[in-house]
Amino acid sequence: MTPAARALVGPGVATAVAFALLMSLGFWQVRRLAEKEALIARVESRAQAAPTPAPPQDRWGALIPADYDFSHVTARGHYLPGRDALVFMKPPEGFGLEPGYMVLTPFALDSGGVALVERGFAPLSKVDDEAGRVPPAGETEIAGLLRGPQSRNMFTPADTPQRRIWYTRDPAAMAATLGLAGAAPFTIALETPSSQGPNGYPRRVPVAPEFPNNHLTYALTWFSLAAALLVVFGLFARGRLSRNG
């Protein structure tokens, strides 16, 4: 082996290790893509299926959010007015520019327990009008989508439960603040019937599964970097060998 070739051994090993790492990251993203597409298919199937009765209270302890999120359900019961929880949100598409809150109202289930129902969006200028957003009275049947609790991250503002304001959908914390015994671990995103109060709010927000799915882009990025690495090393090696040839 010539001295020039021996000088390429170290860079070559480093290039091989980096290439293997980049390729493994690319294939990992390919696997994540397949998993994400399977998840999206399952969730969309749940959301589009005919509604079934909401899980009874004796099953709540065994529920796993990944298994029920966006399930299409019905429930019978009545609203408990005056105990709303508010989750801050940007205005949904078609609702103007003013931010506001998703209004969640306790719903006493005929089958036992209480579930928080996501009745819809109320802008900041309307949200303090509790009398204006009072829910319909009396026995009713609702249909909607089960939603699991939302996770927090380092950028999520602190909740202010003393004002009944949250920044994530956290049914357990909301139920504790509102003094709800036997509260469900899920919420129900209302589809029907309308539950607007006298002031026309909250307005129901269409709910549809939305999952970020950038895994193909990430995979192509890693594979492209791996290919670029080989090209760079090839040019480097050719230049080194030609100078010492």
C-alpha positions as CSV (number, residue, x, y, z in Angstrom):
1,M,0.0,0.0,0.0
2,T,1.4,3.4,-1.0
3,P,1.8,6.1,1.6
4,A,-1.0,8.1,0.0
5,A,-3.3,5.1,0.2
6,R,-2.4,4.5,3.9
7,A,-3.2,8.2,4.6
8,L,-6.7,7.6,3.5
9,V,-7.4,4.7,5.9
10,G,-8.4,6.9,8.8
11,P,-10.7,9.3,6.8
12,G,-12.1,6.2,5.1
13,V,-13.0,4.5,8.4
14,A,-14.6,7.7,9.7
15,T,-16.5,8.1,6.5
16,A,-17.8,4.5,6.6
17,V,-19.0,5.0,10.2
18,A,-20.7,8.3,9.4
19,F,-22.2,6.7,6.3
20,A,-23.6,3.8,8.3
21,L,-25.1,6.1,10.9
22,L,-26.8,8.3,8.3
23,M,-28.2,5.3,6.5
24,S,-29.5,3.8,9.8
25,L,-31.2,7.1,10.5
26,G,-32.8,7.1,7.1
27,F,-34.1,3.5,7.5
28,W,-35.4,4.4,10.9
29,Q,-37.4,7.2,9.4
30,V,-38.7,4.8,6.8
31,R,-40.0,2.5,9.6
32,R,-41.5,5.5,11.4
33,L,-43.3,6.4,8.2
34,A,-44.9,3.0,8.0
35,E,-45.9,3.1,11.6
36,K,-47.3,6.7,11.2
37,E,-49.3,5.7,8.1
38,A,-50.8,2.7,9.9
39,L,-51.7,4.9,12.9
40,I,-53.4,7.5,10.6
41,A,-55.4,4.7,8.9
42,R,-56.6,3.3,12.2
43,V,-57.6,6.7,13.6
44,E,-59.4,7.7,10.4
45,S,-61.2,4.4,10.4
46,R,-62.4,5.1,14.0
47,A,-63.5,8.6,13.2
48,Q,-65.5,7.6,10.1
49,A,-67.1,4.5,11.6
50,A,-70.7,4.6,12.8
51,P,-71.0,5.8,16.4
52,T,-71.2,3.3,19.2
53,P,-72.0,4.0,22.9
54,A,-69.3,5.6,24.9
55,P,-67.3,3.3,27.2
56,P,-69.1,2.7,30.5
57,Q,-67.6,3.9,33.7
58,D,-66.4,0.5,34.8
59,R,-64.0,0.3,31.8
60,W,-62.5,3.7,32.2
61,G,-59.6,2.5,34.3
62,A,-58.3,0.2,31.6
63,L,-58.6,2.7,28.7
64,I,-55.5,3.6,26.8
65,P,-55.7,6.9,24.8
66,A,-53.9,5.4,21.8
67,D,-56.7,2.8,21.5
68,Y,-59.7,5.1,21.7
69,D,-58.6,8.6,20.5
70,F,-61.0,9.8,17.8
71,S,-63.4,6.9,18.4
72,H,-66.9,7.9,17.2
73,V,-69.4,7.6,20.1
74,T,-72.8,8.5,21.4
75,A,-73.9,9.3,25.0
76,R,-77.1,10.1,26.9
77,G,-77.3,12.4,29.8
78,H,-77.6,16.1,30.7
79,Y,-75.2,19.1,31.0
80,L,-74.1,20.5,34.4
81,P,-74.2,24.3,33.7
82,G,-72.0,26.9,35.4
83,R,-68.9,24.6,35.7
84,D,-67.2,25.2,32.4
85,A,-63.5,24.6,31.8
86,L,-61.7,26.7,29.1
87,V,-58.8,25.7,26.9
88,F,-57.0,28.5,25.2
89,M,-56.7,28.1,21.4
90,K,-56.1,30.1,18.3
91,P,-59.2,30.8,16.2
92,P,-60.2,27.8,14.0
93,E,-60.3,28.3,10.3
94,G,-63.4,30.3,9.3
95,F,-63.8,31.8,12.8
96,G,-62.1,35.2,12.3
97,L,-58.9,36.4,13.8
98,E,-59.7,36.7,17.5
99,P,-58.3,33.9,19.7
100,G,-60.4,32.4,22.4
101,Y,-61.2,29.2,24.2
102,M,-62.6,25.7,23.6
103,V,-65.5,25.5,26.1
104,L,-65.8,22.2,27.9
105,T,-68.9,21.6,30.0
106,P,-69.5,18.6,32.3
107,F,-72.1,16.1,31.0
108,A,-73.6,13.7,33.5
109,L,-73.9,10.4,31.8
110,D,-77.0,8.2,32.3
111,S,-74.7,5.2,32.4
112,G,-72.8,6.7,35.3
113,G,-70.0,9.2,35.8
114,V,-69.3,12.6,34.1
115,A,-67.6,13.4,30.9
116,L,-66.3,16.8,29.8
117,V,-67.8,17.8,26.4
118,E,-65.9,20.0,24.0
119,R,-68.9,22.2,23.0
120,G,-67.0,24.6,20.7
121,F,-65.1,27.8,20.4
122,A,-65.8,31.1,22.1
123,P,-63.7,34.2,21.3
124,L,-62.1,36.2,24.1
125,S,-64.7,38.9,23.8
126,K,-67.5,36.4,24.5
127,V,-66.0,34.0,26.9
128,D,-66.8,35.9,30.1
129,D,-70.5,35.8,29.3
130,E,-71.3,32.6,31.2
131,A,-75.0,33.2,31.1
132,G,-74.7,33.6,27.3
133,R,-73.1,30.3,26.8
134,V,-75.3,28.2,29.1
135,P,-75.8,24.7,27.6
136,P,-79.2,23.3,26.6
137,A,-81.2,22.0,29.5
138,G,-82.7,18.5,30.0
139,E,-82.0,15.0,28.8
140,T,-80.2,14.8,25.5
141,E,-78.2,12.4,23.4
142,I,-74.9,13.6,22.0
143,A,-72.6,12.3,19.4
144,G,-68.9,13.1,19.0
145,L,-65.3,11.9,19.1
146,L,-63.5,10.7,22.1
147,R,-60.3,12.6,22.8
148,G,-57.4,11.6,25.0
149,P,-55.5,14.0,27.3
150,Q,-53.0,16.4,25.6
151,S,-49.4,16.3,26.5
152,R,-47.4,19.4,27.6
153,N,-44.0,20.6,26.5
154,M,-41.5,23.2,27.8
155,F,-43.3,26.0,25.8
156,T,-46.8,25.3,27.2
157,P,-47.9,28.2,29.5
158,A,-48.9,27.3,33.1
159,D,-52.6,26.7,33.6
160,T,-54.6,29.1,35.8
161,P,-57.2,26.7,37.3
162,Q,-58.5,29.4,39.7
163,R,-59.9,31.1,36.6
164,R,-60.7,27.6,35.1
165,I,-58.3,28.3,32.2
166,W,-56.0,25.6,30.8
167,Y,-53.6,25.4,27.9
168,T,-53.9,21.7,27.3
169,R,-56.8,19.3,27.4
170,D,-56.4,17.7,30.8
171,P,-59.6,16.1,31.9
172,A,-58.3,14.8,35.2
173,A,-57.0,18.3,36.3
174,M,-60.1,20.0,35.1
175,A,-62.4,17.5,36.9
176,A,-60.4,18.0,40.2
177,T,-60.7,21.8,39.9
178,L,-64.4,21.7,39.0
179,G,-65.2,19.2,41.8
180,L,-66.4,16.5,39.5
181,A,-66.6,13.0,41.1
182,G,-66.4,10.0,38.8
183,A,-65.0,12.0,35.9
184,A,-64.0,10.3,32.6
185,P,-60.3,10.2,31.6
186,F,-61.4,11.4,28.1
187,T,-63.3,14.3,26.7
188,I,-66.0,14.2,23.9
189,A,-65.6,16.5,21.0
190,L,-69.2,17.4,20.2
191,E,-70.6,16.8,16.7
192,T,-74.4,16.8,17.3
193,P,-76.6,18.3,18.5
194,S,-75.7,22.0,18.6
195,S,-75.0,23.3,22.1
196,Q,-74.8,27.0,21.4
197,G,-75.9,29.3,24.2
198,P,-78.1,32.3,23.9
199,N,-75.2,34.5,22.7
200,G,-74.5,32.1,19.8
201,Y,-71.4,30.7,21.4
202,P,-69.7,28.4,21.8
203,R,-69.6,27.5,18.1
204,R,-68.9,23.9,17.3
205,V,-65.5,23.3,15.8
206,P,-65.2,20.5,13.2
207,V,-62.9,17.8,14.5
208,A,-60.8,15.7,12.2
209,P,-57.6,13.6,12.9
210,E,-54.5,15.6,12.0
211,F,-51.1,14.0,12.4
212,P,-47.8,15.6,11.3
213,N,-46.1,13.1,8.9
214,N,-42.7,14.4,7.8
215,H,-40.9,11.0,8.0
216,L,-40.5,10.6,4.2
217,T,-38.8,14.1,4.0
218,Y,-36.6,13.2,7.0
219,A,-35.6,9.8,5.4
220,L,-34.7,11.4,2.1
221,T,-32.7,14.0,3.9
222,W,-30.6,11.4,5.8
223,F,-30.1,9.3,2.6
224,S,-29.1,12.5,0.7
225,L,-26.5,13.3,3.3
226,A,-25.1,9.8,3.2
227,A,-24.8,10.1,-0.6
228,A,-23.2,13.5,-0.4
229,L,-20.7,12.2,2.2
230,L,-19.6,9.5,-0.2
231,V,-19.2,12.0,-3.0
232,V,-17.1,14.3,-0.8
233,F,-14.9,11.5,0.3
234,G,-14.5,10.3,-3.2
235,L,-13.4,13.8,-4.4
236,F,-11.1,14.1,-1.4
237,A,-9.5,10.7,-2.0
238,R,-9.0,11.3,-5.7
239,G,-7.3,14.7,-5.0
240,R,-5.0,13.1,-2.4
241,L,-4.0,10.2,-4.7
242,S,-3.5,12.5,-7.7
243,R,-1.2,14.8,-5.8
244,N,0.9,11.9,-4.6
245,G,0.7,9.8,-7.8
